[in-house]
């Protein structure tokens, strides 16, 4: 047992009452509990420190021993990939930005980023205890947002009356940050509720609905910015046909299930009660979702039937606000080219987003204008 500093060699060093050598660790005298704990913490983080040591050692050698640099590296026997990564790590992250309480994997993850983003993310890990995977998601989200094209001022059109296939051309290309819309499903839907006036949906035969959707998406794909999200409500009855149309223009990532608090009418004795609708979730490019990774089944109560002037297929504001929050930032623009009574636009306004809503049915366009004017 080593009991004094005089016995140390150039292959040994002392940390908090213990001697660390090539072959092991031994106490010097009788270390206290605090010294023992401090040494344990050092050992815990030494693996990360070693990579910083190697990187800094390489940079010193490159600067001072240029002629013998490569030869010396070969003598050490280090793996070339490890050396390259560690040197890059210390070049990108200076002493003052390194976190002794974080594993080297976190530092490697943020090393390619600009200094201010490194600082933000390392602070986030320290304060919130993110895993490396969670950090990677936050990194991608931040880098996508910082490189995102800003919509020029004056391109927020508000509400438009008419056929979206014609009006969409007036919207500048690359000015929309998210599409969230509820097109005709192609079911020739007629409401059974007497309180909803003239509830027949325009362009709602299967042939009409698919044609309108196809022609509308052919235009909107140019209006949507790269790396943006698309949400399109759908019915299981015409989902295969709608999916085929959507897949021509966007990359379908998932089908979300909206579980609502009512059963649809139908065969009450020989069929299961339908309490859901589909939401086709697609990307143009790739954009990370905000917040945590949520499940694909969404539980939101439907709009109450006794709501005044309710659209026959109106979607709840809370559901729409949730989707908008997951896929956009404040100030960005949400497009709904089948806006009905304006719920998507109202939700966007509530979430401090801009909105563009288009509606072909005059009574619902007027209703949407009234709703937005009163909020």
C-alpha positions, -999 to 999 in steps of 0.1 A, spaced: 0 0 0 13 34 -9 15 56 21 33 88 10 39 110 -21 75 101 -22 67 67 -35 49 80 -66 64 75 -101 58 92 -134 32 65 -141 12 74 -111 -9 103 -99 -29 112 -68 -65 123 -67 -84 130 -34 -63 107 -12 -58 79 -37 -30 69 -60 -40 59 -95 -15 39 -115 -15 17 -146 -24 -14 -125 -50 -1 -101 -59 23 -73 -46 24 -38 -53 47 -8 -26 71 5 -28 69 42 -64 68 54 -86 88 31 -117 103 46 -152 95 34 -154 128 16 -122 120 -2 -134 86 -11 -166 100 -26 -147 127 -45 -125 101 -60 -155 80 -70 -170 110 -88 -137 115 -106 -136 79 -118 -172 82 -129 -164 111 -152 -129 101 -161 -141 82 -192 -154 114 -207 -123 133 -195 -100 109 -213 -115 118 -247 -110 155 -239 -74 147 -228 -67 128 -260 -81 155 -282 -62 183 -264 -30 162 -265 -34 157 -303 -38 194 -309 -7 202 -288 13 177 -307 1 189 -341 11 225 -331 45 217 -316 58 185 -333 46 187 -368 74 167 -384 71 138 -359 33 141 -353 20 112 -374 49 89 -363 42 95 -327 5 89 -331 12 55 -347 34 46 -317 7 52 -292 -15 26 -309 -47 46 -307 -75 38 -331 -76 64 -359 -113 68 -357 -111 76 -320 -83 100 -325 -101 119 -352 -134 121 -332 -116 133 -300 -95 159 -318 -126 172 -336 -145 173 -302 -119 195 -285 -115 217 -316 -153 224 -315 -159 226 -278 -134 248 -258 -127 243 -221 -153 268 -209 -181 250 -227 -173 215 -215 -195 200 -188 -177 178 -163 -210 163 -151 -220 151 -186 -209 121 -205 -187 126 -236 -216 113 -258 -235 145 -251 -206 166 -262 -200 146 -293 -237 151 -302 -235 189 -301 -200 193 -314 -210 201 -350 -233 229 -340 -227 266 -336 -214 277 -302 -247 293 -291 -267 261 -300 -241 240 -281 -246 262 -250 -284 260 -253 -284 222 -256 -258 214 -230 -277 236 -206 -309 218 -215 -293 184 -207 -280 197 -174 -313 213 -163 -338 187 -177 -318 155 -175 -323 146 -212 -310 113 -226 -287 113 -256 -316 103 -278 -338 131 -264 -309 155 -270 -305 143 -305 -342 151 -311 -339 186 -296 -308 192 -317 -325 183 -349 -355 204 -340 -334 235 -332 -312 232 -363 -343 228 -386 -359 258 -370 -328 281 -373 -325 273 -410 -362 276 -417 -372 302 -443 -392 331 -428 -424 339 -445 -422 374 -460 -445 400 -443 -478 406 -460 -484 371 -471 -511 362 -445 -543 362 -466 -567 355 -437 -600 341 -451 -608 336 -487 -642 327 -503 -643 304 -534 -629 273 -549 -595 265 -533 -582 251 -566 -584 286 -580 -576 307 -549 -545 287 -539 -526 302 -568 -528 336 -551 -507 323 -522 -469 328 -526 -449 296 -531 -430 285 -500 -451 307 -476 -470 281 -456 -456 263 -426 -483 236 -420 -513 222 -438 -542 212 -415 -574 205 -433 -606 185 -434 -616 178 -470 -648 161 -482 -645 124 -475 -665 113 -506 -694 99 -486 -722 121 -498 -726 131 -462 -759 146 -450 -763 155 -414 -792 138 -394 -793 167 -370 -822 192 -377 -804 221 -359 -777 222 -386 -790 241 -416 -784 229 -452 -758 204 -440 -750 187 -474 -712 189 -481 -702 204 -515 -680 181 -537 -687 151 -515 -693 122 -539 -663 99 -540 -653 110 -575 -657 147 -568 -639 145 -534 -609 127 -548 -606 150 -578 -608 181 -557 -583 168 -532 -559 158 -560 -561 191 -577 -558 211 -545 -527 192 -533 -510 196 -566 -510 233 -559 -505 233 -522 -473 213 -524 -456 243 -539 -471 267 -513 -458 246 -484 -423 252 -472 -397 224 -473 -395 205 -440 -431 210 -430 -460 189 -418 -494 180 -433 -525 168 -415 -555 157 -435 -587 142 -418 -601 111 -434 -627 84 -430 -618 47 -429 -644 42 -457 -624 62 -482 -590 62 -466 -573 39 -492 -583 62 -520 -574 94 -501 -540 79 -491 -532 72 -527 -539 108 -537 -519 123 -508 -489 100 -513 -484 115 -548 -475 149 -532 -462 142 -496 -444 115 -476 -470 98 -454 -455 91 -420 -484 78 -400 -522 76 -395 -533 92 -363 -565 80 -347 -588 106 -333 -609 89 -306 -640 110 -298 -668 107 -273 -696 95 -294 -707 66 -316 -716 71 -352 -750 61 -364 -754 28 -384 -761 -8 -378 -767 -9 -340 -770 -47 -337 -745 -62 -362 -716 -37 -362 -691 -22 -337 -697 14 -327 -675 37 -346 -659 63 -323 -629 74 -343 -617 93 -374 -584 91 -392 -558 119 -395 -533 113 -422 -499 127 -411 -474 135 -438 -442 155 -444 -427 176 -471 -391 169 -463 -386 164 -426 -395 184 -395 -393 173 -359 -424 175 -337 -424 199 -308 -423 185 -272 -423 149 -262 -430 119 -284 -468 114 -281 -489 83 -290 -507 81 -323 -542 78 -307 -556 112 -297 -584 116 -272 -604 147 -277 -641 152 -272 -661 160 -303 -679 194 -307 -712 192 -288 -743 188 -311 -761 218 -295 -732 242 -304 -748 272 -323 -741 272 -360 -720 241 -358 -706 228 -391 -718 192 -397 -682 179 -397 -666 204 -374 -635 194 -355 -628 204 -319 -606 234 -314 -586 216 -287 -576 189 -311 -566 214 -338 -547 235 -313 -528 204 -302 -518 195 -338 -508 231 -345 -486 233 -314 -468 200 -323 -459 211 -358 -454 249 -358 -439 278 -340 -456 311 -330 -459 334 -360 -459 307 -386 -487 302 -411 -513 274 -411 -533 266 -442 -568 251 -443 -582 250 -479 -614 233 -468 -620 254 -437 -658 249 -432 -668 270 -402 -632 282 -396 -622 260 -366 -586 255 -379 -581 293 -384 -596 300 -350 -572 275 -334 -542 290 -352 -552 325 -340 -555 311 -304 -520 297 -307 -505 330 -321 -501 316 -356 -511 332 -388 -537 314 -409 -551 311 -444 -586 296 -447 -605 289 -479 -642 279 -481 -664 273 -512 -698 274 -493 -709 310 -487 -728 303 -455 -698 286 -438 -674 313 -451 -696 339 -435 -698 319 -403 -660 316 -402 -656 354 -407 -680 360 -379 -661 336 -355 -627 351 -363 -640 386 -359 -654 379 -325 -622 365 -310 
